[in-house]
Amino acid sequence: MLIFDDKNYKVDTCNIDGISIKFRSFKEILYCEKPVDSIQKMNIFVPEVYYEGNTINGYSLHTAPIFMPNTVGGYMPGPADEPGKDFKGRINSIFRALKHGYIVVSAGVRGRTSGVKTNEFFVGSKAGEISNENGKMVGRAPALVVDMKAAIRYLRYNKGRIPGNTECIVTNGTSAGGALSAIIGASGNSKDYNPYLKEIGAADERDDIFAASCYCPIHNLENADAAYEWQFCGYNDYHRIKHVRSESGVKNIQIDGILTEKQIKISEELKRLFPKYLNSLKLKDSSNNELLLDENGGGSFKEYIKKLVINSAQKELDLCSTYKIIDNAAVCGSKIDEQEYLSIEDGKVVDINWDGFIKKITRMKVAPAFDALDLKSPENEEFGTEAIKAKHFTAYSQEHSEVEGTLADPKIIKLLNPIEYINNSDTAKYWRVRHGAFDRDISLAMPSILSLMLENNGYNVDFSLPWGIPHSGDYDLDDLFAWIDEIYTK
């Protein structure tokens, strides 16, 4: 059943904005023998020129890297996609990757709303209908990870039959999809997932990957609330946009507010929890200096984060790359010469007023940001079960819960945290992590910790905070593909 059929295909042509690609489509392939949801299928796309004996950028039918983007946002289901445009009207990564010469595999994976219909939409998602209303809540943690691993195992099981180099699989995702890419990259071949893989009839194969590309990963959820308040405590106005699906597309609803007295107290309490966690990681910078926080949240780690933002500002000052190269991606009002909190001398960014910077980007979420006390956050649902809609995943929120609820199994929480698997599994050697300097969905500390953990354990990491960029992904695909090409030849 899991044997790839290379005869079951269609030759398609896609024309967008004057750019044309001709490719071979292998669609709706079951990647596991016992699927529990109709979304558990994959699409494989191959440049047609490879079947004519030609090459693209030096790649051929069996040497081209396998690029695996996902469509997960908000821990919702991520259906298999195809070449076209994304919800912002941009040419999507599948089209661009095919044009560049990669084999593209788009695997559908379950999510927290599998089995129900919803009008929710999150960055990283695919616009349009994504769920069948069958009442079976089969997509809770760790389903999305299990499905992606099963898809990778299918590719390895069909090595030699399937197009592309199965030893050069590169995952890509944004937001919760970025977290999925990170978990897959960190947890290669971990036995922790085997019972779940066996349950859906996944191939008995490896599921490690060559490289992981992660845009603004919403990960390390059990520590994300404390990290968020470490960054935003004391800044009580919040501003966010709620995305909603509609017949005419994705609609944006502006939401503004001020933290209540209770939420301010929660913010202060959560902030105090972060230094202990951060210090327990024993992180070091590239000069082998310890990165620590004192009980008030100050210290070398905070200075490290400030330096990352300064470096981002300096790059923008030198190149104006966000405004010249990345079309329509930057936050309004983020032009580098308009930032009064930056100290610039002789063309060099020498300092940043951290208070001014945080006031500029603003808080987005109330406290707690992820493990909501009323169990109504997307992440609460992700840790629910088929029988229980939502669960807490932090001791703090469980203790202060406003509703009757239970704490998720620590084993399940671990399965969704890439930090837990770095160097404890067959972790991918190469990583590219991008998190916008103006991203407020999660603390800047979180992608920084991920990147530092990887670097401290000897992995190759390309990490930066692109200037002016909010919570988003796939805004620099040319750079991403150049990175893949470079590591492929190492």
Secondary structure, DSSP 8 states (H G I E B T S, - for coil): -----TTS-EEEEEEETTEEEEEEEEEEEE-SSS-SSTT-EEEEEEEGGGGGT--BTTB-TTTSEEEEE----TT--B----SSB-TTS-B-HHHHHHHHT-EEEEE-B--TTTTS---EE-TTS-SS-----SS-----TTHHHHHHHHHHHHHHHTBTTBSSEEEEEEEEEETHHHHHHHHHHH-TT-GGGHHHHHHTT--SS----SEEEEES----HHHHHHHHHHHHTT--EEEEEEEEEETTEEEEEEEEEE--HHHHHHHHHHHHHHHHHHHHT--B-TT--B----TTS-SHHHHHHHHHHHHHHHHHHHH-HHHHTSTT-S-TT--GGG-TTEEEETTEEEEE-HHHHHHHH-B-S-SSSSS-TTS-SHHHHHT--SS-S--B-SHHHHHT-SS---B--HHHHHHT-GGGGTTTS---SEEEEE--TT--SS-THHHHHHHHHHHHTT-EEEEE--TT--S---TTHHHHHHHHHHHHT-
